[in-house]
């Protein structure tokens, strides 16, 4: 359970922003989106295998002293929406 305590003269908007960041960091939003729809067992297995392959590749690269690839850039940089 996540809790956010007020820091001195902090506004509600700032507290909400910190709470959202904590949720993002914990992966709650990702889990909620994933659980919003039924995932077939085959899709779940496929997702877990892809995740395991990425983990294994990362450990191999670190063991060999190869730098991991840079993080992907956003396709569409954040746009101002009205």
C-alpha positions, 0 to 999 in steps of 0.5 A: 500500500502506497502512502504519501505524506505532506511535506511542509507547504506542499500543495495537493497537486504536488502530493498527487504528482508524487503519488502518481510517480510512486505508482509508476515506479511500483508498476501498479498502473502497468498491472492494472492495465494488464489486468483490465482485459483477459489474457489468454494463457498462451499470451501470458506464457509468451509474455513471460518468455519474452521477459525471461529472454530479455533478462537473460540477454542483459545478464550475458551482456553484463558478464561479457562487459558489453554495454546494454543498448541505450533506452528507446526514444519515444516515437512521438515526443510529448505533445501539448494536448488541449 
